[in-house]
Amino acid sequence: MHQLTEIVILLAVAVFGAALARKIGVLSPILLMIIGLGLSFLPGFPEFHLEPELVLIGILPPLLYVAALQTSVPAFRFNLRPILLLGIGLVVFTALAVGFVVHLILPQAPFAVCVALGAVVAPPDAVSATAIARRIGLPRRIVTILEGESLINDASALVLLRVATAAAVGGGAVGFGEVTEQVLVSAGGGIAIGIAGAVIFGYLHKKIKDPLLDNALSLLIPFAVVIPSEEIGASGVVAVVVTGLALGHRMPTLMAAGSRLQMDAFWRLIRFLLEGLVFLLVGLQLRSVIDDISTPWGTVFAATGAVIATLIVTRYVWVVPGAFLPRLSARIRSRETTFSWRHPAIIGWAGMRGVVTLAAALALPSVGTGENEAIYPRDVFIFIAFAVIVFTLMVFGLTLPVFARAVGLPPDDPSKDFLAEAAVQQAAARAAKARLEDSLEGAPESVVKRLRQQVVDRTNTAWERLGGDGRETPSAAYGRLRQEMIDAEREVFRTARDEGRIPEEVLTRAYRDLDLEESLLQRREDD
């Protein structure tokens, strides 16, 4: 009962913090972490110890899975070169650079353990970065690259962490063959299990017609692929990402409309609660992290400052050449016609770290070699990881909107999206009319006329978005007036239920139909 009470308290604080963040216009991960920092020093507030297995097996898989589901595979494939450069190349480069710097400051720490720390702090967490990017209207390509980086870099960092940890615990250098074997087992095994998961669960999604069962299955999928992956030593992160990308790309043909609508709302809630809970827990770790420090604080601050500086420098040292050098190729220049120096400037600034960094730090080994134990300041390494999270979220997270405005990167032109949508909608309207004419037999003329008018209205709505003269469009007027009518209908049904003229089941059915229609009206307003 006590543990249940603590979970409820955490969820309540996370929801309150997220609501407050929206009210004051601050990104919720940043505010929740600040709240957690404050609560960690509050007398009498329960202590929460974040287990690395809970994050890596229990929290990270569903977050990665829903991110992969919502990632555009064509856009991911188009930006594969920068995504791989960031998600794999930058992680390795950063880990080695951080390892070298830390080994200079703390020579008693084995170089392999220092590289392991580099792998811990190397992968940025794109939850906050992409949230800010979407909110301030950064170009879609930057958002895609940041999302793609976040899907890849966790896996590459964890694989590198395993290799470095094996070298530290084993007490010697790990040969090229061992490294290759570790990478093949981790990445290759994860890809194989991810493909198998996509095939198996894609088949099940296609067979299931009940939206509730579809949603229950979707919740199980990330755990169903990550657990066997970890059992055989493969990368569960890779498996989850591969399965999510494959199923997300095929989702329009795998699931019925009711299942897709319900799944969208379901995963939004799961993502909201998990993200809020996880950043709150990050903040709550501060008290225990500081209490474990036994190294002189001068050394701790020197190492921490050096690591943070290295992370900032290495990201730009890698991002800028990685953006400009490939453009020496005429083929790449012809594909990437919208490139600007502002793109690498923004991507370099969006290097916030998250909970994966802290969970990986908690998973660092306690000692090194067997008989000649190479003790290293593990408490300092965990503090460095925590400080990196706080610094990058507080500094880069809070200043990214200001930095984006200062750089002056223009957002995507929405008229291009509207024009493309209108053109495709017109083609869809022609297909719908042709299918209607082929299926007219036996249908009343009034029904046929109504369906034809609906096709015309949908096409007109798409073209109206290209207007923008400030006057209310016919579709906007329709939405406003229909909303008033829906409110009136709801009131009549509610009054009839209260007076006993209809049972609760009738009210529920009527409200469901009206709610669906209102959600369609709100979708039009959001567009």
SEZAZA-43109 format. One record per atom (N, C-alpha, C, O): y negated, z, x. Coordinates in steps of 0.05 Angstrom, whole numbers, plus 5000, padded with zeros to 4 digits. Each point is the difference from the previous one (the first is absolute). Last residue first. Example, Ala and Ser with C-alpha at 12.3 -4.5 7.8 and 13.67 -1.06 7.14 Angstrom:
REM SEZAZA-43109
504551425257 497650015016 497850144985 497850045010 513749954996 497650004982 497650005018 500050135021 
This chain:
REM SEZAZA-43109
455242354879 499849745013 497249905001 499449795011 502651004941 500350045029 499749745015 498850005022 501449964884 497550125009 500050045030 498049965014 509949744944 498049795000 497350105011 498649865015 508350764973 500649825023 498049785001 499149925022 500550654905 498950135024 500649835025 498450005019 505249724898 497149985000 498850115025 498149895011 511150224977 499349725006 497049955000 499049855016 504250994958 500449975029 499449715008 499049955022 500850274887 497650105014 500349975030 498149945013 509249824932 497849814996 497550095015 498649845012 508850734988 500649765015 497849804998 499249875020 500250914928 499650065028 500649755018 498549955019 503350004888 497150005005 499450065030 498149885011 510950164961 499049734997 497049985007 499149825013 504751044984 501149855023 499049714999 499249895021 498750684907 498450065024 501049845024 498449915017 506650034904 497349884996 498350045025 498749815009 509750624987 500349715003 497449864998 499449815016 500651124971 500749945028 500349705003 499049895020 499650454893 497650025016 500549925029 498449865012 508950194931 498449774993 497450005016 499149795010 506850944999 501149765012 498349754994 499849835017 498251034943 499149985028 501049745013 498649885016 500550094877 501250185020 498949955028 498749805005 495550064902 501949865018 501350195019 498750205007 495550134926 500749754987 501849825017 501449824989 494251095028 502749984991 500949754987 502149984988 489350325055 500250064971 502949974990 500450044976 497549785116 499250284994 500250074971 500650234993 501248875033 502150195011 499350294993 501750154992 492049194987 502349974982 502250195009 501450124984 491049815071 499450154975 502349994981 500750204987 500049295092 500150295006 499550174975 501350204995 498048864999 502850085003 500150305005 501850134990 489649495005 501449994974 502850095002 501050164983 494049775096 499050224984 501450014973 500750214990 501049075069 501250245009 499250244983 501750174993 494149004991 502850004991 501450265009 501650114984 489649755047 500150064971 502850014989 500750174984 498049595106 499450284996 500050074970 501050224993 500248885030 502450165007 499450304996 501850144990 491049264997 502049984979 502550165006 501150134982 492349815084 498950164977 502049994977 500550214987 501549255086 500350285008 499050184977 501350204994 497348874999 502850074994 500650295007 501650134987 489949525034 500350034971 502950084993 500450164982 497649675110 498350224990 500550054970 500450234992 503849035049 501150255009 498550244990 501250194992 495548944989 502550054986 501250275008 500950154983 491649555063 499350084973 502550074983 500050194985 501249465101 499050275001 499250114973 500550234993 502248875013 502350185005 499150295001 501450184990 492049145002 501650034975 502350195004 500650164982 491250025082 501749774995 501550044974 500250234990 490050155043 502750084992 501649764993 499249834984 492750095088 500450044972 503050074994 501849945015 494949855074 499050264990 500450054971 499950234991 503249025065 497149974995 498850264989 497650014993 511949675036 498550215013 497049974997 498450065018 511549384981 497349994990 498250195015 499449975024 510349914983 498449855019 497149984992 498449885015 508350534931 499550175023 498349865021 498950125018 504549444903 497650154995 499250175024 497750065005 510649444989 497749845009 497450154997 498149955015 509950464955 500249965029 497649845010 498950075021 502050074886 499450255013 500049965031 498350115013 504449174932 497150045000 499250255014 498050015015 511249834973 498849815019 497050035002 498950005022 505750514914 500750095027 498849815021 499150105021 499949664888 498450245007 500650095028 498150085015 507049214949 497349915006 498350245009 498449985018 510350204953 500149865026 497249915008 499250025023 501850384893 500350205021 500149865028 498950115019 500949354903 497450125005 500250215022 498150035016 509949574954 498349805014 497350125007 499049955022 506650574925 501049995027 498449795017 499450055023 498850024884 499150255014 500949995030 498550085017 504349234926 497149985005 499050245015 498349985018 510750014954 499649815021 497049985007 499349985024 503050554903 500950135025 499549815024 499150085021 499249604892 498050215007 500750135026 498350075016 507649304945 497749875013 498050215009 498749975021 511950274974 497749954982 497649895015 499550075023 510649745010 497950205003 497849944980 499249774997 509049685019 500350234982 497850215001 500050194985 500649175097 501749964976 500350264984 501050205011 494449625077 498550044974 501850014976 499150094979 501749815124 501450214985 498850054973 500250214988 496649165080 502949965000 501550204982 502349964994 488350115021 500549764984 503049944999 500949884980 496350845074 499650064972 500649764983 501350024979 499049895114 502350164991 499750064970 502050004985 490749575056 502449824999 502450154990 501649894984 490650615029 499749824977 502449824998 501049954978 498650615097 500550154976 499849834975 501750024982 496249605101 502850054999 500750154974 502049954987 489049915032 501349744993 503050044997 501249884982 493850865047 499549944972 501349744991 501149984978 499250265113 501850174984 499649954971 502050004984 492149585074 502649885003 502150164984 501849884987 489750485017 499949754984 502749855002 500949904980 497950875072 500250074972 500049764982 501449984980 497149915112 502950054994 500350084971 502049924988 489249945041 501549755002 503050044994 501249844986 493150925015 499449834978 501649745001 501049904979 499650705093 501450114977 499549824975 501949944985 493649855095 502849955003 501650094976 501849874990 489050325012 500449714998 503049935002 501049844984 496351055030 499749934972 500549704996 501349924980 498750415108 502350104985 499949924971 502049914988 490749885065 502349845008 502550094986 501649834992 490350644996 500149754984 502349825008 501049854984 496850995061 501850024976 500149744984 501949964986 496650225121 498549884978 501850014975 501949864998 498750855087 501149754989 498349914976 499050164984 495750445084 502550024985 501049734991 498549805003 495550395088 499849944972 502750034986 502049935011 494050585078 502149824992 499949954970 500350184984 494050385080 499049794983 502249794993 499349774996 499451105060 501149755011 499249764984 499649785010 498051074958 498549945024 501049745013 498449845010 506250504915 497449904992 498449925025 498649804999 509650605016 500449744988 497449884992 499549765003 500451125029 500549815022 500449724989 499049805011 500250904928 497449965013 500349795022 498449825003 509550454952 498249854982 497349945013 499049784998 507250755053 500849724997 498349854980 499349775006 500351195020 498049815010 500849714996 498349825004 507350954972 497450044987 498049795007 498249934985 510550055055 500249984971 497350024986 499549854981 501250285114 500349714992 500149974970 498949814988 500151095043 498149835013 500249714990 498149894989 508050784978 497350094995 497949815011 498049944987 511349885027 499349994971 497150084995 498749874985 504550175104 499949724991 499449984970 498549824991 502551055049 497749855011 499849724988 497949924991 509550634984 497550104990 497649845010 498349924984 510349875050 499849944971 497350094989 498749844986 503150375104 499649714996 499849934971 498349844992 503951045030 497249955005 499349704997 497949934991 511250355002 498450104977 497049935004 498749914981 507149905090 500649824977 498350084976 499049834986 500550735089 498749745005 500449814977 498249874991 506350955007 497250044994 498549745005 498249934984 510850085038 499750014971 497150034993 499049884981 503150165110 500449734990 499749994969 498849814990 500851025054 497649845005 500349724989 498149894989 509350695006 497950094982 497449845004 498649944980 508649925079 500549884974 497850084980 499249834983 501650165124 498550154980 500249864972 498249864992 509950125083 497349884997 498650144977 501350134983 508049955089 498550114977 497249865000 498849965021 510949815019 497249925005 498350094976 499549854982 510550465062 498449964976 497149955008 498750165013 510849775033 497250035010 498149944977 498749794999 510250184978 500050225019 497250065011 499250235003 500749064929 501950224994 499850235020 498850204993 492549174982 502749975011 501750254997 499050224995 492549824949 500949745012 502850015010 501950024984 493150514929 500350015029 500949735010 500649824984 497050314924 498950245011 500250015031 498250105013 500648994922 502050195010 498750245013 497749995010 497849454907 500249995029 502050215010 500250224989 496649644919 502849925008 500349975030 502249945009 489450254948 501850234995 502849945008 501650195004 492249125002 499450205020 501850244996 500950125020 499549204916 501349915025 499550215022 501750055017 493950094901 502950034997 501549935025 501950145008 488849714990 500650285001 503050054998 501150175014 495948944978 499450105026 500750305003 501250085020 499349504896 502349925017 499650105029 501950085013 491350044920 502050205000 502449925017 501450185010 489649325014 500750154976 502450185005 500550095022 490449295026 502850095001 500650174976 498250114988 494249055033 500650274991 502950075002 501749834993 492149365033 502350115014 500650294992 500650165018 492449034966 501850114980 502550115012 502249904994 491049645056 498950254991 501950144980 499850244996 502248905040 500050195022 499150274990 500950215010 498749064931 502750095004 500250215022 501650184998 490049424986 500850174978 502850115005 500550244996 496349145066 498350245002 500850204978 500350245005 503948894999 501150205019 498350255002 501050225006 495449124935 502850084992 501250205020 500850224991 490749345023 499850254984 502850104992 500450234995 497848945050 500250235018 499950264985 500950215011 503148954938 497450085010 500450235019 502050144999 503749034937 499950215021 497250055009 498349825001 506049544932 498050204992 499650225021 498850214994 507649055012 497349884999 497950214993 497649955004 512649955029 498350234996 497149915000 498550065019 508249284994 501150174979 498150234992 499750064977 498249345095 500149844975 501050174977 499349954976 500750415111 497349984990 499949854974 498450064983 509850015062 499350254988 497149994989 499450114979 503849145067 501650034975 499250264986 499750014976 496749775109 498749854978 501550044974 498850004979 500650725103 501849794989 498649874977 499050134981 497050605060 499849775019 501949774991 499649785009 500151084948 498349794989 499449785020 498749804993 506251025028 501649804985 498449774989 501149784994 494150935051 501649835018 501849804984 500249775008 494350914947 498649775010 501849815017 499749764998 503351084961 498849844979 498949745010 500149794987 503950865070 502049904982 498949844978 501449834988 492850615074 501349765011 502149894982 500449754999 495451014965 498149795006 501349765014 499749774990 505451034991 499349854976 498249765007 500549784990 502450875077 502249834990 499049814978 500749765000 493350865038 500949845022 502349814991 500249785011 496650864927 498149775004 500949825023 499649764999 505651014985 500049834976 498249765003 500749784993 499750885076 502349825000 500049824975 500949775001 492350905008 499749785019 502349804998 499649765000 500751024946 497749834992 499849765019 499749774991 506850895029 500749864975 497749804992 500649784991 498050805083 501949785006 500749844975 500249765002 494451014988 498549785014 501949765006 499249774997 504851004968 498349874979 498449775012 499949794988 505250745072 501849844982 498349864979 500549764995 495050835063 501049775015 501749824982 499849765001 497251074964 497849805003 500849755014 499249784993 507150925002 499449894973 497849805002 500349784988 501950705090 502149814993 499549874973 500449764997 493650915030 499949775019 502149794993 499449764999 500651064953 497849824992 499749765018 499349784991 507350865032 500649884973 497849814992 500649774992 498250755086 501949785004 500649864974 500349765000 494250994994 498749795016 501849765005 499149774997 504251024961 498749814982 498449795015 499649784989 509750705045 497150055000 498549784984 500749765002 509350454968 498749875023 497050065000 498850034978 507350204951 500150205022 498749895026 499650165019 501449654864 498949925026 500150235020 499050224994 503649794910 502149955020 499049935028 501549985018 492850184904 501450255007 502149965022 500650185015 494849084946 498350155018 501450255010 499750085023 504749404912 499749845025 498450165020 500850015024 500150344889 502550035015 499849855027 501150095020 491649824920 500350285009 502450035017 499950135021 498449014939 498250075022 500550295010 500150045025 504249434901 501450065024 498350125022 501050105020 496149564892 501050274999 501550085025 500750245004 495748874982 497950205004 501150295002 499050165015 507049154963 499149965027 497850205007 500150135021 503149834891 501950145018 499149975030 500450185016 494949354918 499450284997 501850165019 499150205012 502448894982 497650065016 499150294996 498850115019 508849614933 500549975028 497550065017 500250125021 499649874882 501550235011 500249985030 499850215013 496149074942 498450244998 501450245012 498850155015 506049054980 497849975019 498350255000 499250105021 507749864915 501150025027 497749995021 500050165019 497949714889 500850275005 500950045029 499350195013 498248944957 497750184999 500850285007 498650135016 508149214977 498449965024 497650205001 499450115021 506149884902 501550105023 498349985025 499950195016 496549434906 500150304998 501450115025 499050195012 500948884979 497350105005 499950305000 498750135017 509349444960 499550025029 497250085007 499550125021 502749774886 501750205012 499550035030 499750235009 496049084941 498950274994 501650225014 498850195010 504548944999 497450015013 498750284995 499050125019 509249684939 500350065028 497350025014 499750175018 500749564891 500650295003 500250075029 499250225008 499548884971 497750164992 500450295004 498350155010 508849265007 497949975020 497650174993 498850125017 508549854922 500750155024 497849985021 499350205014 499849304907 499850284994 500650175025 498650205005 502548854999 497250084999 499750304996 498350135013 510749575035 498649924976 497250115000 499350175016 506249585076 499650204980 498549894975 498549815002 504049665077 502150204999 499750184976 502150104990 491749195038 502549884989 502250204997 502049944987 489350305049 499549864975 502449884987 500149954976 500550505111 499850174977 499449854974 501150074979 500149675119 501749894979 499750154973 501349934981 494050335099 499549714998 501549884977 499149814987 502251115034 497349954989 499449714997 498849924980 509450345061 500050054971 497349954988 499849904977 501050015117 501749804986 499950044970 499849814985 495550815070 498849735001 501649804984 498949844985 504751035024 497650004983 498749724999 499249914979 508250255079 500850004972 497649984982 500149854980 498150235111 501449744995 500849994970 499549794987 496851025044 498049794999 501349734993 498949854984 506850895029 498450034975 497949784998 499749894978 505650155100 501649934977 498450024974 500249824983 495750455098 500449714999 501649924976 499349804986 499751115029 497449894993 500349694998 498949884981 508450645049 499750004971 497449884991 499949894978 506149925112 497350094991 499949984969 500149794988 509250445067 498149774996 497450114990 499750234993 508750275024 498149985022 498149774998 498549945020 508350374916 501149845021 498149965024 500649855019 496950684905 502750095007 501249845023 501550115016 490049674945 499850225018 502850105009 500350105022 499449224913 498849905025 499950225021 500849975023 502050234888 502149875017 498949895026 501450005020 492150394923 502050205008 502349875016 500750105021 492149374940 499250155024 502250195009 500350055024 500549414897 500149835024 499350175025 501049935022 498950464891 502749885003 500249835024 502249955010 489550454965 501950205011 502749885005 501450075019 492049384940 499250075027 501950205014 500549995023 501349774884 500449795020 499150085028 501649975018 497650534895 502250065018 500249815024 501150075020 492349834910 499550255015 502250065020 499550125021 501449144921 497949945020 499350265016 499349985024 506850084903 501249865023 497949955022 500650045023 496450334896 501750195014 501349875025 500250135021 494949314922 498250185015 501650215016 499350075022 505449354921 498849855021 498350175018 500049985024 503750394897 502049975021 498949845024 500650075023 493850014902 500450265012 502149995023 499650135021 498649084927 497950075019 500350275013 499450035024 508549304941 498650244991 497950085020 500650055024 505849244990 497949924981 498350234990 497949964987 509049705102 499050224984 497749914982 498149865009 506049565055 501950064979 498950214981 500750014976 494449725101 500249774983 501950054976 499649894978 499250765091 497549974984 500349774980 499050024978 508150105083 499950214980 497549984982 500250034976 500649385098 502049934979 499950214978 500249934976 494450245098 499049774985 501949924978 499149944977 503650715083 498250114979 498649784985 499150044977 507049715093 501350174981 498150094977 500749984977 495749505095 502049844985 501350174978 500149924976 493850495084 498649814983 502049844983 499449954976 504150655088 498850144978 498549814981 500250044975 503449615104 502250074981 498950154976 500849954977 493249845091 500849764987 502250064979 500049904978 497250815077 497949924982 500749754984 499549994976 506250315092 500350174977 497849934980 500550014975 499149525106 502549944986 500350174974 500749894979 492050295079 499749744986 502549934984 499849914977 500550865077 498250044977 499649744984 499950014976 505249965104 501450144979 498350044975 500949984978 495049645098 502049824988 501550134978 500549884979 493350665068 498649794985 502149814987 499749944976 503950795075 497950104981 498849784983 500150014976 506449765091 501250174979 497950094980 500549994976 496549515097 501749844983 501250164978 500149914977 494850545088 498349834983 501749844981 499349974976 505250555088 498650174980 498349844981 500050054976 504249505096 501950094980 498750174979 500649964976 494149775096 500749774983 502050084978 499749924977 498250725088 497749954983 500649784981 499450014976 507050165089 499950214980 497749974980 500350044976 500449375098 502249954981 500050214978 500449944977 493450145094 499349784982 502149954979 499549954977 500151045064 500149735010 499349794978 499950064977 496850985038 501749854982 499949715009 497849885002 500651065057 498949764989 502049864982 502450015006 498551055003 499749785018 498949764986 499450004976 503150854982 499250085027 499849775020 499950055024 502250074876 502149935019 499350065028 501850015017 491950134914 502350194996 502249945020 501350195009 491349234990 499150275007 502350204999 500350165018 501148944955 499650015029 499250285008 500950105021 500049744888 502749985013 499750025030 501650135014 490549824936 501350264997 502750015013 500850195013 494648994984 498750185018 501250284999 500350135020 502949224919 500649925027 498850205020 501450095019 496550034890 502950055005 500749945029 501450165013 490049624958 500350295002 502950075006 500550185016 497548934965 499150075026 500250305005 500750085022 501349624892 502049895019 499250085028 501750095016 492150124919 502350184998 502349905018 501450165012 490849304981 499450255013 502450195000 500550145020 500249044934 500049965029 499350255015 501250055021 498649984884 502749945010 500049975030 501750125013 490149994944 501550254998 502849965012 501150175014 492949084979 499650185023 501550264998 500750115021 499449174910 501549955024 499850225021 502050075013 493349934902 502849974993 501849975025 502350075000 488149985007 501150264992 503049984993 501450205003 493849015018 500250175024 501350274992 501850095015 496149324915 502349915016 500550175024 502250065007 490150124942 502450074986 502549925015 501950155002 489949585033 500350295003 502550104985 501450175010 496448914982 500850075028 500450305004 501950085013 494949614903 502849925004 500950075028 502350095003 488750054976 501750194986 502949945004 501650185004 492249225031 499950245015 501850214987 501550145013 497349054941 501649965024 500150265017 502150065011 492449884910 502850054994 501849975026 502050145002 487650185004 501649764995 502950064997 501150185013 492350614962 500549845024 501749764993 501550004980 494350744962 500149714997 500349855025 498849785003 501151204975 497549895009 500049695000 498149885009 509650614962 497850114986 497349885008 498349954983 509949825061 499949894973 497550094985 498749854986 502950505100 499549715002 499849884972 498249834995 504251085014 497149965005 499449705000 498049914988 510950315003 498650104977 497049965003 498749914981 507049885091 500049794979 498650104975 498849834985 501850795085 498649775009 499949784979 497849894994 507350924993 497150044997 498449755008 498049944987 511350005022 499550094972 497050034996 498849894981 506149865102 498149824986 499450084971 498649864986 504050585115 500950024972 498049854983 497750074999 505249805110 498050084980 501350014972 501949854994 503150285104 499849844975 497950104981 500150234991 501550185100 499349725001 499749874972 498149844997 504651095034 497249964991 499349704998 497849944992 511250335035 499350174976 497249934990 499649974976 503749645104 501249884976 499350154975 499749884979 497550495103 498549754994 501149864976 498549894984 506150865047 497550084986 498349754994 498849984979 508849875071 500850074973 497550094984 499749934977 499249905114 500249754985 500950064971 499149864982 500850875075 497249914995 500049734985 498349964983 510050385045 498950164977 497249924994 499149994977 504949615097 501349904976 499050164975 499649884979 497650375109 498649764990 501349904974 498549904983 501751155042 501349755008 498649764988 499150014977 495750915044 501449874978 501349745010 498649845012 495850685044 502550144997 501649884977 502450054998 488649655024 502249895017 502750144997 502049885007 488949984937 502150205000 502449915016 502049924989 490249545011 498850264993 502050235001 499450225009 503548885005 498150075021 498850274996 499650155019 506249504916 501550085024 498150075023 500750175017 495749494903 500950274996 501550105025 499850235008 497448864991 497750195001 500950294997 499050175015 507649154977 498950005027 497850205002 499950165019 503749694896 501950135017 499050035029 500350215012 494849284926 499750294994 501950165018 499350215011 501448854995 497450095010 499650304996 499150145018 508749464946 500150005030 497350105011 500050165019 500549724888 501850225008 500150025030 500050225011 495049074951 498850264996 501750235010 499150185013 504548944988 497850025019 498650274998 499450125021 507349684915 501250045027 497850035021 500250185017 497049644895 501450265001 501150055028 499750225011 496348944970 498050225004 501350275002 499150175015 506649074967 498749995027 498150235005 500050125021 504149834892 502050045022 498650015027 500250195015 494749704903 502250184992 502050065022 501450214999 491149175013 499150284995 502350194996 500150225011 501848875002 498550085023 499050294997 500150165019 504149424908 501950085021 498650095025 501050195014 493649504916 501550244991 501950095021 500250245006 494948955007 498450245005 501550264991 499650215012 505248984972 499350035029 498350255004 500850165017 501749574894 502150135015 499350055029 500750215012 494749424903 498750185020 502150135018 499450225011 503549194920 497749865012 498750165022 499149885020 507850524929 501149795018 497749855014 500249935024 497550704911 501250145023 501049805020 499650035024 497349654894 497850095017 501050145025 498849975021 507749754916 498749775012 497650085018 499749895022 504850814931 501649895021 498749745012 500049985025 495150884928 500549724995 501649895024 499050005023 501051034940 499149835021 500749714994 502349944993 500350864956 497449894993 498849815021 497849904996 510650565017 500249864974 497549864993 500049784989 500150785087 501449745005 500349844974 499749765000 496851114994 498149835015 501249735005 498649794997 506850864964 498049904980 498049835014 499049804988 507450595068 501349824981 498049894980 499949764995 497550915068 500349735013 501249804980 499249775000 500051114970 497449905005 500149725013 498549824992 509650664993 498949894975 497249895004 499249814986 505050565093 501449774988 498849904974 499549764997 497051065049 499249735011 501549774986 498749804994 503551124984 497349924991 499349725009 499049844984 509750595037 499450064972 497449884990 499849934977 503849985115 502149934982 499250034970 500949844983 493050375090 501349755008 502149904981 500549764998 495051094986 498149775000 501449745006 499749814985 505450985017 498949974973 498149764999 500049864980 503650405103 501949854984 499049964972 500549804987 494450725075 499949725005 501949834983 499449784992 496051154976 502349925015 499949705004 499549854981 492850925000 500849734994 502449925018 499749985024 496350984935 500849875025 501249734993 501949984985 491150794969 501849784995 500649865027 498249915014 497651094942 500349825023 502149794993 502150064988 491250514941 502749965012 499949815023 498549815001 493250834975 501049744991 502749955014 500350045024 494350744995 501850024978 501049744989 501950004984 489149975071 501950235000 501750004974 499049974978 497049145068 499350194978 502050235000 502549954999 497449255059 498850255011 499350204978 498850215006 504948934973 501950115021 498950265012 501650165010 493449314926 501950184988 501950125021 501050224996 492549135031 498750254991 502050204989 499950245006 503248915020 499150145024 498750274991 500650215013 502049204919 502350135013 499250165024 501150215005 492349284953 500750224983 502450155012 500150255000 497348975042 498050205004 500750254984 499750235009 505649014978 500650125026 498050235006 500850205011 497849304911 502450184998 500750125026 500950235001 492049144997 499350254987 502450194998 499750245004 501948905032 498250165017 499350274988 500250205013 505149174937 501450125023 498350175018 500950205010 494949344914 501650244994 501650105024 500150245003 490349255001 502749924999 501850254998 499650195015 490649824943 501350025026 502949924998 501250044979 491750064949 500149755015 501050015028 499349845017 499750834908 497950005020 500049755017 498349965017 508250164912 497450084988 497749975020 497949914993 511249945033 498949784984 497350074988 498349824997 506050865051 499449785018 498949764985 498049885008 505350854943 497450075012 499149775019 497749935001 510950014961 497949974979 497350055011 498149864994 509250295063 499749714995 497849954979 498549825002 503851085016 498649885023 499549704996 497949905006 507350574929 497150084999 498449875023 497849914995 511549965005 498849854977 497050074999 498349834996 506750635068 499949725007 498649844978 498349835006 503551094980 497849965019 499749715007 497749905003 509550314942 497550054986 497649965019 498049884992 510650075044 499549764983 497350044986 498549814997 504650925054 499349775017 499249764983 498049865006 505350894949 497350055011 499149775017 497749914998 511150064969 498049964978 497250045010 498249854993 508750355066 499949714996 497949934979 498449825002 503651095013 498549895023 499649704996 497949895006 507650564933 497150084996 498349875022 497849914994 511550015013 499049834979 497050054995 498549824995 506150735065 499549745011 498949804980 498349845006 504151024965 497750025018 499449735012 497649925001 510150194946 497650004983 497550005017 498049874994 
